[in-house]
Amino acid sequence: MDLKQILLKYWGYSSFRPLQEDIIKSVLDGSDTLALMPTGGGKSICFQVPALAREGICLVVSPLIALMKDQVANLHIKGINAVAVYSGMSSGEIDITLDNCIYGSVKFLYVSPERLTTDLMRSRLQKMNVNLVAIDEAHCISQWGYDFRPPYLRIAEIREYTGKAPFLALTATATKQVMNDICEKLDFKKQNVFIKSFERKNLVYAAVKEEDKLKRLKVMCSKVKGTGIVYVRSRRKTREISDFLNKNSISADYYHAGLDNITREKKQIGWMSERIRVIVATNAFGMGIDKPNVRFVAHMDMPDCPESYFQEAGRAGRDLKNAYAVLLFNEADILDARNFFELSYPTLKFIRQVYSTIGNYLQIPIGSGKDINYDFELRSFCENYQLNPVLTFNAIKFLEKEGYIAVSEALRNPSRMIFLQNKENLYRFQVANPKYDTIIKTMLRSYTGLFTEYSKIDENEIAKRLNVTKENFINQLLKLKEFGIVDYQPQNKKPQITFLTGRLNEKDIIIARENYHILKECAHKRMDAMINYTKNENKCRSLMLLDYFGEKSENRCGKCDVCLERNKLKLSKLEFDKVVELIKPILRENPQSLEELLSKTKTNIPEKKIIKVIRWLRDQGKIVFDNDENRLQWKNGK
């Protein structure tokens, strides 16, 4: 069966989208290939079609269980045999699944990058007839990218188990530096990159400075018909904004990673089937969601970088009809972004101090402690030395990355709890059971959001505030759990820290340039680019995003908020550019009055239009007016 017959039989399309067929032919020729296609560009077809055209099985490396399950389910609907191996399956289930891949008719095997490192998977891969290795979300390979995941670095190791099967790396977002890194880390024999234009002609971008974001969101939901996604940073906000929309007669629900799998799936199905119009979510929602008719994506908080914004905004309008990507922001968002960055990259001096302080806290002499596991409570440690917990945790991550220490998973996942009763019922319980009144009030004073989501708690800290032992506090919590007042999820094990070398002197702690300075520099550039996009009032937003991803274009989209302002001038691009070309060198050389400037602007463009351009440039801050001198001047010579 030829490629177009496969496409028609399983997908019902008579022709490929631009670039899809070129990518498919590249991998069928046996060439390692990197494909960059924006969200909704049809990436999955690029590996599914060639895999079906050849004997054997396609190995698909994917970062999320939900993503694997969705793709496997979609392939089953088409009558294609696909399976996935993921955490939570029993060893017997995994055994049978892999045997079916070796001896049965399975065409697609979905696995996580972590799974590829196991001896079991590698020994079974050798027995499979692998015809293609597809790596989804390939930007995760690059530590210069925005979503680096260390397990992706080991994917290339499986080449010795998959024979001559080509690698196809797929991603929606990557800069030139990240592209080079992907090809290098996957051991491509030569760079072979296919890039589909990042331009989304049907997507209308806007960034709106707004103090009352909720009011603006309500107006947008009322004006733009159809389903939408509202992205926020915190889990608490998902619930609050969802409640706000429902109170204003806009059908909404909330979604975040703290919800159990059944609840998340129920909410996702409700939105996909359009019983729910708007889903308010953290960035845990969206990857692998195949809903073409999303009419708007709103961001209530500024994303960390253009890559994540482009991917999230790109979930609107996959049906190629007009859709909106709106970012609502205020000055506090800009400050928050800069503060978050500073917390993510502690100074090298602070990182060394944390290492030394941990040694003192655990009473480890210089030269001792190698490979010994020590119990380590982060919050207690920070309280003891009056350290910022977030800054300290990030310092520990750098020490771990450099190989000085290792931390147990429990350190990253402390105990969690949530109140199961509403405030009225909780008050009645407190009145009826006064012995629990103090503990309930202390928890409510110590943590926010306990009624809407699981919150991380520190048993030692609360016990200290209650002036009881940790064991006594936990027993009271367990009693409250029995009464159905709270759900309490304790840590599975004690958090521990391990020194991987004998304790060193503080001055001997060296952080490699590539593990800190270059990463920090890349992250800073991404943050600045996102802030520039957000605050920009002069350049077409589509052109800004294209430029960030290395794609050059001269044509404004004509629809974003910046272009719409400029369109009010009723000038063609040629006329506008001609006027700017004439007046810019004059004003850069010397300030001019309006009359002087008009007299020096020799062109056949009507004077009214020239004045419109000058007024627009003043409004955008490109030209400044000196009231005392009554003169116009080009700002900062730019």
C-alpha positions as CSV (number, residue, x, y, z in Angstrom):
1,M,0.0,0.0,0.0
2,D,1.5,3.4,-0.9
3,L,1.6,6.4,1.4
4,K,-1.5,8.2,0.2
5,Q,-3.5,5.0,0.4
6,I,-2.5,4.5,4.0
7,L,-3.4,8.2,4.7
8,L,-6.8,7.8,3.1
9,K,-7.6,4.4,4.7
10,Y,-6.8,5.3,8.3
11,W,-7.1,9.1,8.5
12,G,-9.6,9.8,5.6
13,Y,-7.3,12.5,4.0
14,S,-6.6,12.4,0.3
15,S,-3.4,14.5,0.6
16,F,-0.7,15.3,3.1
17,R,-0.2,18.7,4.7
18,P,2.9,20.7,3.7
19,L,6.1,19.0,4.7
20,Q,4.5,15.8,6.1
21,E,5.3,13.7,3.0
22,D,8.9,15.0,2.8
23,I,9.5,14.0,6.4
24,I,7.9,10.5,5.8
25,K,10.1,9.9,2.7
26,S,13.2,11.0,4.7
27,V,12.7,8.3,7.4
28,L,11.7,5.7,4.8
29,D,15.0,6.4,3.1
30,G,16.6,5.4,6.5
31,S,17.7,8.9,7.4
32,D,17.7,10.3,11.0
33,T,15.3,13.2,10.8
34,L,14.3,16.2,13.0
35,A,10.9,17.6,12.3
36,L,9.7,20.9,13.7
37,M,6.0,21.4,13.3
38,P,3.8,23.8,15.3
39,T,1.2,22.5,17.7
40,G,-1.6,21.0,15.6
41,G,0.6,20.6,12.5
42,G,0.1,16.8,12.2
43,K,3.3,15.5,13.8
44,S,1.9,12.0,14.7
45,I,1.1,11.2,11.0
46,C,4.8,11.8,10.2
47,F,5.8,8.6,12.2
48,Q,2.5,6.6,12.0
49,V,2.3,6.5,8.2
50,P,5.9,5.3,7.5
51,A,5.6,2.8,10.4
52,L,2.5,1.3,8.7
53,A,4.2,1.3,5.3
54,R,7.0,-1.1,6.6
55,E,7.2,-4.5,8.2
56,G,7.9,-4.3,11.9
57,I,7.1,-2.1,14.9
58,C,7.5,1.6,15.6
59,L,9.0,2.5,19.0
60,V,7.5,5.8,20.2
61,V,9.2,7.6,23.1
62,S,6.8,9.9,24.9
63,P,7.1,11.9,28.1
64,L,3.5,11.6,29.6
65,I,1.4,8.6,30.4
66,A,-1.8,10.5,29.5
67,L,-0.3,11.3,26.1
68,M,0.6,7.7,25.5
69,K,-2.9,6.5,26.4
70,D,-4.6,9.1,24.2
71,Q,-2.5,8.1,21.2
72,V,-2.9,4.4,21.7
73,A,-6.7,4.9,22.1
74,N,-6.8,6.9,18.9
75,L,-4.9,4.2,17.0
76,H,-7.3,1.5,18.3
77,I,-10.2,3.5,17.0
78,K,-8.6,3.3,13.5
79,G,-8.1,-0.4,13.9
80,I,-4.3,-0.2,14.4
81,N,-2.7,-2.4,17.0
82,A,-0.8,-0.2,19.5
83,V,0.3,-0.7,23.1
84,A,2.0,1.3,25.9
85,V,4.2,0.4,28.8
86,Y,4.0,2.7,31.8
87,S,4.3,2.9,35.6
88,G,1.4,1.2,37.4
89,M,1.4,-1.9,35.2
90,S,2.3,-5.1,36.9
91,S,5.4,-7.1,35.9
92,G,3.1,-9.7,34.4
93,E,1.2,-7.1,32.3
94,I,4.5,-5.6,31.0
95,D,5.8,-9.1,30.2
96,I,2.8,-10.0,28.1
97,T,2.8,-6.6,26.4
98,L,6.4,-6.9,25.3
99,D,5.9,-10.5,24.2
100,N,3.1,-9.3,21.9
101,C,5.5,-6.7,20.5
102,I,8.0,-9.5,19.6
103,Y,5.7,-12.3,18.5
104,G,2.4,-10.6,17.8
105,S,1.0,-8.0,15.4
106,V,1.6,-4.8,17.4
107,K,2.6,-1.9,15.2
108,F,3.3,0.8,17.8
109,L,4.9,0.5,21.3
110,Y,4.8,3.7,23.4
111,V,7.3,4.0,26.3
112,S,8.8,6.7,28.5
113,P,12.5,7.6,28.2
114,E,13.0,6.3,31.7
115,R,11.7,2.9,30.7
116,L,14.3,2.6,27.9
117,T,17.1,2.5,30.5
118,T,15.9,-0.8,32.1
119,D,17.6,-4.0,31.3
120,L,14.3,-5.7,30.6
121,M,13.3,-3.2,27.9
122,R,16.7,-3.3,26.3
123,S,16.8,-7.1,26.2
124,R,13.3,-7.3,24.6
125,L,14.1,-4.5,22.1
126,Q,16.8,-6.7,20.6
127,K,14.2,-9.3,19.8
128,M,11.8,-6.8,18.1
129,N,11.8,-5.9,14.5
130,V,12.0,-2.1,15.1
131,N,11.4,-0.2,11.8
132,L,11.4,3.4,13.3
133,V,12.2,5.1,16.6
134,A,10.0,8.3,17.1
135,I,10.9,10.7,19.8
136,D,8.0,13.0,20.7
137,E,8.6,16.3,22.5
138,A,12.2,16.1,21.4
139,H,13.1,19.6,22.8
140,C,13.2,17.8,26.2
141,I,16.6,16.4,25.1
142,S,18.3,19.8,25.1
143,Q,19.4,21.4,28.3
144,W,19.5,24.7,26.4
145,G,15.8,24.4,25.9
146,Y,12.9,25.3,28.2
147,D,11.8,21.8,29.3
148,F,15.0,19.8,29.7
149,R,14.5,16.2,31.1
150,P,17.7,14.3,31.9
151,P,16.3,10.8,30.9
152,Y,16.0,12.0,27.3
153,L,19.8,12.2,27.1
154,R,20.0,8.4,27.3
155,I,17.7,7.7,24.3
156,A,20.6,7.4,21.9
157,E,22.0,4.4,23.9
158,I,19.2,2.2,22.4
159,R,20.7,2.4,18.9
160,E,22.7,-0.8,19.6
161,Y,19.4,-2.6,20.3
162,T,17.3,-1.3,17.4
163,G,19.5,-2.1,14.5
164,K,19.4,0.3,11.5
165,A,16.0,1.8,12.4
166,P,16.2,5.6,11.8
167,F,15.4,8.1,14.5
168,L,12.6,10.7,13.9
169,A,12.7,13.5,16.5
170,L,9.5,15.6,16.7
171,T,8.8,18.9,18.4
172,A,6.6,22.0,18.1
173,T,9.1,24.5,19.4
174,A,12.9,24.7,19.1
175,T,15.5,27.5,18.6
176,K,18.5,26.9,16.3
177,Q,20.7,26.1,19.4
178,V,18.1,23.5,20.6
179,M,17.9,22.0,17.1
180,N,21.7,21.5,17.0
181,D,21.6,20.0,20.5
182,I,18.9,17.5,19.6
183,C,20.8,16.2,16.5
184,E,24.0,15.9,18.5
185,K,22.5,14.1,21.6
186,L,20.6,11.6,19.4
187,D,23.8,10.8,17.5
188,F,22.5,11.9,14.0
189,K,25.1,11.0,11.4
190,K,24.3,14.4,9.8
191,Q,21.8,17.2,10.4
192,N,18.6,16.5,8.6
193,V,16.0,19.1,9.7
194,F,12.6,19.8,8.3
195,I,10.9,23.0,9.6
196,K,7.3,23.9,8.9
197,S,6.6,27.6,9.2
198,F,5.8,28.7,12.7
199,E,3.3,31.2,11.3
200,R,-0.3,30.6,12.3
201,K,-2.3,32.8,9.9
202,N,-5.7,32.1,11.6
203,L,-4.5,32.9,15.1
204,V,-5.1,36.4,16.4
205,Y,-2.5,37.3,19.1
206,A,-3.0,40.0,21.8
207,A,-1.3,41.1,25.0
208,V,-3.5,43.3,27.1
209,K,-2.3,45.3,30.1
210,E,-5.1,44.9,32.6
211,E,-5.5,45.4,36.3
212,D,-8.9,43.7,36.5
213,K,-8.1,40.5,34.6
214,L,-11.2,38.6,35.7
215,K,-13.5,41.3,34.3
216,R,-11.6,41.3,31.0
217,L,-11.7,37.5,30.8
218,K,-15.5,37.6,31.4
219,V,-15.9,40.0,28.5
220,M,-13.7,37.9,26.2
221,C,-15.7,34.7,27.1
222,S,-18.9,36.5,26.3
223,K,-17.7,37.9,23.0
224,V,-15.8,34.9,21.6
225,K,-18.2,32.0,21.0
226,G,-17.0,28.4,21.3
227,T,-14.7,26.4,23.7
228,G,-11.6,27.9,25.3
229,I,-8.7,27.2,27.6
230,V,-7.6,29.6,30.4
231,Y,-4.1,29.0,31.6
232,V,-2.9,30.0,35.1
233,R,0.2,29.3,37.2
234,S,-1.3,28.0,40.4
235,R,-3.6,25.2,41.2
236,R,-5.6,27.4,43.6
237,K,-6.3,29.9,40.7
238,T,-7.8,27.1,38.5
239,R,-10.6,26.6,41.1
240,E,-11.1,30.3,41.8
241,I,-11.4,31.4,38.2
242,S,-13.6,28.4,37.3
243,D,-16.0,29.4,40.1
244,F,-15.9,33.0,38.9
245,L,-16.9,32.0,35.4
246,N,-19.7,29.7,36.5
247,K,-21.1,32.5,38.7
248,N,-21.2,34.6,35.6
249,S,-23.1,32.0,33.6
250,I,-20.1,30.8,31.7
251,S,-19.8,27.0,31.9
252,A,-16.3,26.2,33.3
253,D,-14.3,23.6,35.1
254,Y,-10.8,23.4,36.5
255,Y,-7.8,21.0,35.9
256,H,-4.4,20.5,37.4
257,A,-1.8,17.8,38.2
258,G,-2.9,17.6,41.8
259,L,-6.2,15.9,40.9
260,D,-6.5,12.1,40.7
261,N,-6.4,10.5,37.3
262,I,-10.1,9.6,37.3
263,T,-11.1,13.2,38.1
264,R,-8.8,14.6,35.5
265,E,-10.1,12.3,32.8
266,K,-13.7,13.1,33.7
267,K,-13.0,16.9,33.5
268,Q,-11.1,16.4,30.2
269,I,-14.0,14.4,28.7
270,G,-16.5,17.0,29.8
271,W,-14.6,19.7,28.0
272,M,-13.8,17.7,24.9
273,S,-17.5,16.8,24.5
274,E,-18.4,20.4,25.1
275,R,-20.6,19.8,28.1
276,I,-18.1,22.3,29.6
277,R,-17.2,25.3,27.6
278,V,-14.1,26.6,29.3
279,I,-11.4,24.7,31.1
280,V,-9.2,26.6,33.5
281,A,-5.9,24.8,33.9
282,T,-2.2,24.8,34.8
283,N,0.2,23.8,32.0
284,A,-0.5,20.2,33.0
285,F,-3.4,20.4,30.6
286,G,-3.1,20.3,26.8
287,M,-0.2,18.1,25.7
288,G,-1.7,15.5,23.4
289,I,-5.2,17.1,23.5
290,D,-6.6,16.8,20.0
291,K,-9.5,19.3,19.9
292,P,-9.4,21.3,16.6
293,N,-12.2,23.8,17.4
294,V,-10.8,25.7,20.4
295,R,-11.7,29.3,19.7
296,F,-9.6,31.0,22.3
297,V,-6.6,30.4,24.7
298,A,-6.2,33.0,27.4
299,H,-3.2,33.3,29.7
300,M,-3.9,35.0,33.1
301,D,-0.3,34.8,34.1
302,M,2.8,35.4,32.0
303,P,4.5,32.2,30.8
304,D,8.2,31.6,31.5
305,C,9.3,31.7,27.8
306,P,8.1,32.1,24.2
307,E,8.4,28.3,23.6
308,S,5.8,27.4,26.2
309,Y,3.6,30.3,25.3
310,F,3.7,29.4,21.6
311,Q,2.8,25.8,22.3
312,E,0.0,26.6,24.7
313,A,-1.5,29.4,22.5
314,G,-1.2,27.1,19.5
315,R,-3.9,24.8,21.0
316,A,-6.4,27.3,19.6
317,G,-7.7,27.2,16.0
318,R,-6.3,23.8,14.9
319,D,-9.2,23.7,12.5
320,L,-7.6,26.6,10.7
321,K,-10.6,28.9,11.4
322,N,-10.0,32.2,13.3
323,A,-9.1,31.8,16.9
324,Y,-7.6,34.1,19.6
325,A,-4.5,33.9,21.8
326,V,-4.8,36.5,24.5
327,L,-2.3,37.2,27.3
328,L,-3.5,39.4,30.2
329,F,-0.8,41.0,32.2
330,N,0.1,43.8,34.6
331,E,3.4,45.1,36.0
332,A,3.2,42.7,39.0
333,D,3.5,39.8,36.4
334,I,6.8,41.2,35.1
335,L,8.1,41.5,38.7
336,D,7.0,38.0,39.5
337,A,8.8,36.6,36.4
338,R,12.0,38.3,37.5
339,N,11.7,37.2,41.1
340,F,10.9,33.6,40.0
341,F,14.1,33.7,37.9
342,E,16.2,34.9,40.7
343,L,14.9,32.1,43.0
344,S,15.6,29.5,40.3
345,Y,19.3,30.5,40.0
346,P,20.8,31.1,43.4
347,T,24.2,32.7,43.4
348,L,27.2,30.4,43.3
349,K,28.2,31.8,46.7
350,F,24.8,30.8,48.1
351,I,25.0,27.3,46.6
352,R,28.4,26.7,48.3
353,Q,27.0,28.0,51.6
354,V,24.1,25.6,51.4
355,Y,26.5,22.7,50.9
356,S,28.6,23.7,53.8
357,T,25.5,24.4,56.0
358,I,24.0,21.0,55.2
359,G,27.3,19.5,56.3
360,N,27.2,21.4,59.6
361,Y,23.5,20.6,60.1
362,L,24.1,16.8,59.7
363,Q,27.4,17.1,61.7
364,I,29.5,15.6,59.0
365,P,33.3,16.2,59.4
366,I,35.4,17.2,56.3
367,G,36.3,14.1,54.3
368,S,33.5,12.0,55.8
369,G,30.0,11.0,55.0
370,K,30.5,9.4,51.6
371,D,27.5,7.2,50.5
372,I,25.8,7.5,53.8
373,N,22.0,8.3,53.8
374,Y,21.0,11.1,56.2
375,D,17.4,12.0,57.1
376,F,16.8,15.6,56.0
377,E,13.8,17.8,56.5
378,L,14.1,20.8,54.1
379,R,11.7,23.1,56.0
380,S,13.2,22.4,59.4
381,F,16.7,22.9,57.9
382,C,15.6,26.3,56.4
383,E,13.9,27.4,59.6
384,N,17.0,26.5,61.6
385,Y,19.2,28.7,59.5
386,Q,16.6,31.2,58.4
387,L,17.0,30.3,54.7
388,N,14.5,30.8,51.9
389,P,13.0,27.3,51.2
390,V,12.6,27.8,47.4
391,L,16.1,29.3,46.9
392,T,17.6,26.6,49.1
393,F,15.8,23.8,47.2
394,N,17.1,25.1,43.9
395,A,20.6,25.3,45.3
396,I,20.3,21.7,46.3
397,K,19.2,20.8,42.8
398,F,22.4,22.4,41.4
399,L,24.6,20.5,43.9
400,E,22.8,17.3,42.9
401,K,23.3,18.0,39.2
402,E,27.0,18.5,39.8
403,G,27.2,15.1,41.5
404,Y,28.1,16.3,45.0
405,I,24.9,15.0,46.7
406,A,21.8,13.0,45.9
407,V,18.3,13.5,47.3
408,S,15.5,11.0,47.8
409,E,12.2,11.5,45.9
410,A,10.6,12.1,49.3
411,L,12.4,15.5,49.5
412,R,10.6,16.6,46.3
413,N,7.3,15.1,47.5
414,P,6.5,16.1,51.1
415,S,3.2,15.1,52.9
416,R,0.0,16.6,51.5
417,M,-3.5,17.2,52.9
418,I,-6.8,18.8,52.0
419,F,-10.0,19.6,54.0
420,L,-12.9,17.4,52.6
421,Q,-15.7,19.5,54.3
422,N,-16.7,23.0,53.4
423,K,-16.3,25.8,55.9
424,E,-19.8,25.5,57.3
425,N,-19.5,21.8,58.0
426,L,-16.0,22.2,59.4
427,Y,-17.3,24.9,61.9
428,R,-20.1,22.5,63.1
429,F,-17.5,19.8,63.6
430,Q,-15.3,22.2,65.6
431,V,-18.2,23.2,67.9
432,A,-19.1,19.5,68.4
433,N,-15.5,18.4,68.9
434,P,-13.6,21.2,70.7
435,K,-10.5,19.0,71.3
436,Y,-9.7,19.3,67.5
437,D,-10.4,23.1,67.3
438,T,-6.8,24.2,67.9
439,I,-5.2,21.8,65.4
440,I,-7.8,22.9,62.7
441,K,-7.2,26.6,63.3
442,T,-3.4,26.1,63.3
443,M,-3.5,24.3,59.9
444,L,-5.8,27.0,58.4
445,R,-3.5,29.8,59.6
446,S,-0.4,28.0,58.3
447,Y,-1.4,27.1,54.8
448,T,-3.7,28.6,52.1
449,G,-5.9,26.7,49.7
450,L,-6.6,23.8,52.0
451,F,-10.3,23.7,50.9
452,T,-9.6,23.5,47.2
453,E,-6.5,21.5,46.6
454,Y,-3.9,19.2,48.3
455,S,-1.3,21.4,50.0
456,K,2.2,20.4,51.0
457,I,2.6,20.3,54.8
458,D,5.4,19.9,57.2
459,E,4.4,17.8,60.2
460,N,7.4,19.0,62.3
461,E,6.5,22.6,61.8
462,I,2.8,22.2,62.8
463,A,3.7,20.0,65.8
464,K,6.1,22.8,66.9
465,R,3.4,25.4,66.7
466,L,1.0,23.2,68.6
467,N,3.7,22.4,71.2
468,V,3.2,18.7,70.8
469,T,5.3,15.8,69.4
470,K,5.3,15.1,65.6
471,E,3.7,11.7,66.4
472,N,0.9,13.3,68.5
473,F,0.1,15.7,65.6
474,I,0.1,12.8,63.0
475,N,-2.3,10.8,65.3
476,Q,-4.7,13.7,65.5
477,L,-4.5,14.1,61.7
478,L,-5.3,10.4,61.2
479,K,-8.3,10.8,63.5
480,L,-9.6,13.7,61.5
481,K,-9.1,11.5,58.4
482,E,-11.2,8.8,60.0
483,F,-14.0,11.4,60.7
484,G,-13.9,12.4,57.0
485,I,-12.7,15.9,57.8
486,V,-9.4,15.7,56.0
487,D,-7.5,13.6,53.5
488,Y,-3.9,13.2,54.6
489,Q,-1.2,11.7,52.4
490,P,2.0,11.2,54.4
491,Q,5.4,10.8,52.7
492,N,6.1,7.2,51.8
493,K,9.5,7.4,53.3
494,K,11.6,9.9,55.2
495,P,13.3,12.5,53.0
496,Q,17.0,11.8,52.8
497,I,20.2,13.3,51.4
498,T,23.3,11.4,50.5
499,F,26.8,12.8,50.1
500,L,28.3,11.2,47.0
501,T,31.9,12.2,48.0
502,G,33.4,12.8,51.4
503,R,32.3,16.2,52.6
504,L,34.4,18.9,50.9
505,N,35.5,22.4,52.0
506,E,33.2,25.1,50.8
507,K,35.9,26.6,48.5
508,D,36.3,23.2,46.7
509,I,32.7,23.2,45.5
510,I,32.9,23.9,41.7
511,I,29.9,24.2,39.5
512,A,30.6,23.6,35.8
513,R,29.9,26.4,33.5
514,E,27.5,24.3,31.4
515,N,25.6,23.3,34.5
516,Y,25.0,26.8,35.7
517,H,26.3,29.9,33.8
518,I,25.1,28.8,30.3
519,L,21.8,27.4,31.6
520,K,21.2,30.7,33.5
521,E,22.1,32.8,30.5
522,C,19.7,30.8,28.2
523,A,16.9,31.0,30.8
524,H,17.5,34.7,31.1
525,K,17.2,35.2,27.4
526,R,14.0,33.3,27.3
527,M,12.6,35.3,30.1
528,D,13.6,38.6,28.5
529,A,12.1,37.5,25.2
530,M,8.8,36.7,26.9
531,I,8.8,40.1,28.7
532,N,9.6,41.9,25.5
533,Y,6.7,40.1,23.7
534,T,4.3,41.0,26.5
535,K,5.2,44.7,26.8
536,N,5.7,45.2,23.0
537,E,3.5,47.9,21.5
538,N,5.4,48.4,18.2
539,K,6.0,45.2,16.3
540,C,3.5,42.7,14.9
541,R,3.2,39.9,17.5
542,S,3.3,37.1,14.9
543,L,6.5,38.6,13.5
544,M,8.0,38.7,17.0
545,L,7.3,35.0,17.5
546,L,8.6,34.1,14.1
547,D,11.8,36.1,14.7
548,Y,12.3,34.3,18.0
549,F,12.3,30.9,16.3
550,G,14.7,32.1,13.6
551,E,12.1,32.6,10.8
552,K,12.3,35.8,8.8
553,S,9.2,37.4,7.4
554,E,8.3,41.0,6.4
555,N,4.6,40.6,6.3
556,R,2.6,41.8,9.3
557,C,-0.3,39.5,10.3
558,G,-2.6,42.6,10.2
559,K,-4.8,41.1,13.0
560,C,-3.0,41.2,16.3
561,D,-3.6,44.1,18.8
562,V,-0.5,45.9,17.6
563,C,-1.4,45.6,13.9
564,L,-5.0,46.7,14.6
565,E,-3.7,49.9,16.2
566,R,-1.5,50.5,13.2
567,N,-4.3,49.7,10.7
568,K,-6.3,52.6,12.1
569,L,-3.9,54.9,10.3
570,K,-5.4,53.6,7.0
571,L,-1.9,53.6,5.4
572,S,-0.4,50.8,3.3
573,K,2.7,49.1,4.6
574,L,4.6,50.7,1.8
575,E,3.4,54.2,2.7
576,F,4.0,53.7,6.4
577,D,7.6,52.4,5.9
578,K,8.3,55.2,3.4
579,V,7.4,57.9,5.9
580,V,9.4,56.3,8.7
581,E,12.4,56.0,6.3
582,L,12.2,59.7,5.6
583,I,11.6,61.2,9.1
584,K,13.8,58.8,11.2
585,P,17.2,60.1,10.0
586,I,16.1,63.7,10.3
587,L,14.9,63.4,13.9
588,R,18.0,61.3,14.9
589,E,20.3,64.0,13.7
590,N,18.5,67.0,15.3
591,P,15.2,67.7,17.1
592,Q,12.6,69.4,14.8
593,S,9.3,71.2,15.3
594,L,6.4,69.6,13.5
595,E,6.4,72.3,10.8
596,E,10.2,72.0,10.2
597,L,9.8,68.2,9.9
598,L,7.0,68.4,7.4
599,S,8.9,70.9,5.3
600,K,11.9,68.5,5.1
601,T,9.8,65.5,4.3
602,K,9.7,65.5,0.5
603,T,7.3,62.8,-0.8
604,N,4.1,62.4,-2.7
605,I,2.3,61.0,0.4
606,P,-0.4,63.4,1.6
607,E,0.6,65.5,4.7
608,K,-2.4,64.2,6.7
609,K,-1.0,60.7,6.4
610,I,2.5,61.8,7.5
611,I,1.0,63.4,10.6
612,K,-0.8,60.2,11.3
613,V,2.5,58.3,11.2
614,I,4.2,60.8,13.5
615,R,1.3,60.7,16.0
616,W,1.4,56.9,16.0
617,L,5.2,56.9,16.6
618,R,4.7,59.3,19.5
619,D,2.0,57.1,21.0
620,Q,4.3,54.1,20.8
621,G,7.2,55.9,22.4
622,K,9.4,55.9,19.3
623,I,9.3,59.7,19.0
624,V,9.4,62.0,22.1
625,F,8.1,65.6,22.3
626,D,10.0,68.2,24.3
627,N,7.4,70.6,25.6
628,D,9.9,73.3,26.5
629,E,11.6,73.3,23.2
630,N,8.5,72.4,21.2
631,R,10.6,69.8,19.3
632,L,10.2,66.2,18.2
633,Q,13.1,63.8,18.7
634,W,13.7,60.1,17.8
635,K,14.0,58.3,21.2
636,N,17.5,57.2,22.2
637,G,18.6,57.4,18.6
638,K,17.0,54.0,17.9
